[in-house]
Amino acid sequence: TGESGHGPGNGGGVGGGGGGGGSGKSGASLTTMQSLWIFVMVLVIVAASSLGYSAGRVACHCEQVNHHHPIHPDLITSAHPFLSHKGDKGDGGSGGEGGDGALADLGNMEEKVSRLMSVSSETGAAHRALVSDLKQQLAVARAEAAKAKRDLSASMAAAGENEEATADDTPLARTGQVGADKLILTKDNPLLAGTGWGSVSAFDPAPILEGAFKSYPAHGKNGKKQDAVIFSRNKDTDKCEAITVLVHGNAKQTHCVALVEAQKTHNDVLTLILPNEKGHSKFKGKKADVSGLMRVGAEKGVAHKDWEVKPRATYVPGDGQRKEAMLKLSIFFKHKDAMIGALKPMLAKIAKHGAHKSKVITVMCLNAGNLDLVFNFLCSARHHKIDVSHLVVFAADKETHRTLTSFGVTAFWHEGFGDLPANAAGAYGDKTFTALMWLKIISVYLVSHLQYDLLFQDADLVWYKDPIEFFTTQHLEVDTFWQDDGARSDRFAPFFANSGFYFLRANDKSRNFMHDLLVGFDQIMSTGSHQHILDSLLGTHAAQFGMHVMVLDKEHFPQGQVFHHNKPVMMEFVEGTKQPYVFHMCWTASKVDKLKYMKQVGMWFLTDTCDEGALRSQSYDTGGCCRTDMVPWRVGDGTEIPSIAS
């Protein structure tokens, strides 16, 4: 109704220049809209403050509102320091200077609102009344923020800074630009006197975790951002040319970290425990009273308590296990050259005719008890038109070898494997399960010895996209890729890798790793877990030999833990909004559960007649095993939505 100008008009004020000579209705309308958005923004601030959010988080909301609905720039200016983790007194975190900063910035926003009270126009009276009301709500928000700070400080003192009370997903306080180190102590401080350290600084570890540690599973406390502490001989951390990194993952408030000076750095991190913990030589059970053994005078200091090194491993192979492992090794090395001689031309043939120029070999191993699982995998690849001619299956027995070759699969069996069970394992970790771990090791060892890139996988997988394409085109600097097991038990740290799906590049580091795994089979026998020992070795070889290990994304390479514990992602697979490369149905108590879940989710590509019993029959025609009407992620006639219940 009027263009912007300097003439008289009724549309002045915050809404913009009135229309020169026009009615100015447009300007008045803009004023009302801007007031409305100011009101919305303050409601967000009040709600956020009442819920205990920091002012930094509130500023993020303000920025999002401003992006879609521009408001007065003065109200956004005070939010900007939080968006870049800057501010006079730190990031508005809970407690300490951050809490003071949050209160100060709420006060700044009050000041900004007050400026708007000076609006002069014919509609200004109503506008000022609205802004006055908003100012009162800001005052209430400020009071609530101050009360929240006092309450939090009191609760922290009462609970001894209980971890849950301080848990937050906002960044910790920082000064300067994002990632800048914050000096905490200098050599002049009495706390550092006599220690040999020049300074202690807090720093943002994100660049390290996303750089040097990028291939490790997610770090941080429950995925929340945390600062780290660095000790330096100098005041300036920029002079650091090497860093010894200690990743501390114990959540107990009573678990401390000691940095002890020595002539040389130890490669292993030692955890010390008191007599009230299992592993200590004087441990008398969880309910035993050992307070006398733990009590020392305060004047003596923490070092005088009855500390002992906590064993990292809770297992020691017995004489029988070592003897059996040595027997297996002696049989293997007796036949090694013969096995290499027979395997070499076989691998050369399938590598030459495989679809991948990089000549990758896919390795599987199984006995007759898992024939239906491997046939299901083969049919899943056939359904998705994925070439698996580069596959070699190490058969635990002649029966399995015969069945596989009848289906056109390259299979390998040799007496050098030793005696292996023919039936499927009854449960995870039982004797059959452990015995088959030997075949899992020697099969990969032999292919690795012949210097092929290789993908190893268990039988309980299906393919939707060719994973070899990923491994041969992504992260070429990585020596080995591993599926994330999903478990976060200490025994699988630091990579938490699943031993049923991994890729090894052909190099000295991967061959060295497989050699150590081979000769350490007695440890696998003592734990009943191939994965337990394998994960421990991964950490050792990454640190000691620089083997570059990468753990795969669970959404692209999911497994049974995703099935059981991440139903939203499972629904995305079912709905087709996400498509993984593979799915590994581990995390099951037995084969019975594997078949149940795979069939109910729409991962079963075999006809009803093609089961384990039929496949073990010499007269069964394997040519009719694959379903022709299969629709992935569907059941019944191919139109029914599957059940993802577990």
Buried (B, 14 or more C-beta within 10 A) or exposed (E): EBEBEEEEBBBBBBBBBBBBEBBBBBBBBBBBBBBEBBBBBBEBBBEBBBEBBBBBBBBBBBBEBBEEEEBBEBBBEBBEBBBBBBBEBBBBBBBBBBBBBBBBBBBBBBEBBEEBEEBEBEBBEEBBEBBEEBBEBBEEBBEBBBEBBEEBBEBBEEEEEEEEBBEBEBBBBBBEEEEBBBBEBBBEEEEBEEEEBBBBBBBBBBEBBEEEBEBBBEBEEEEEBBBBBBBBEEEEBEEBEEEEEEBEEEEEEEEEEEEEEEEEEEEEEEBBBBBBBEEBEEBEEEEEEBEEBEEEEEEEEEEEBBBBEBEBEEBEBEEEBBEBBEEBBEBBEEBBEEBEEBBEEBBEEBBEEBEBEBBBBBBBBBBBBBBBBBBBBBBBBBBBEBBBBBBBBBBBBEBBBBBBBBBEBBBBBBEBBBEBBBEBBBEBBEEBBBBBBBBBBBBBBBBBBBEBBBBBBBBBBBBBBBBBBBBBEEEEEBBBBBBBBBBEEEBBBBBBBBBBBBBBBBBEBBBBBBEBBBEBBBBBBBBBBBBBBBBBBBBBBBEEEEBBBBBBEBEBBBBBBBBBEBBEBBEBBBEEEBEBBBBBBBBBEBBEBBBBBBBBBBBBBBBEEBBBEBBBEEEBEBEEBBBEEBBBBBBEEEEEEBEBEB
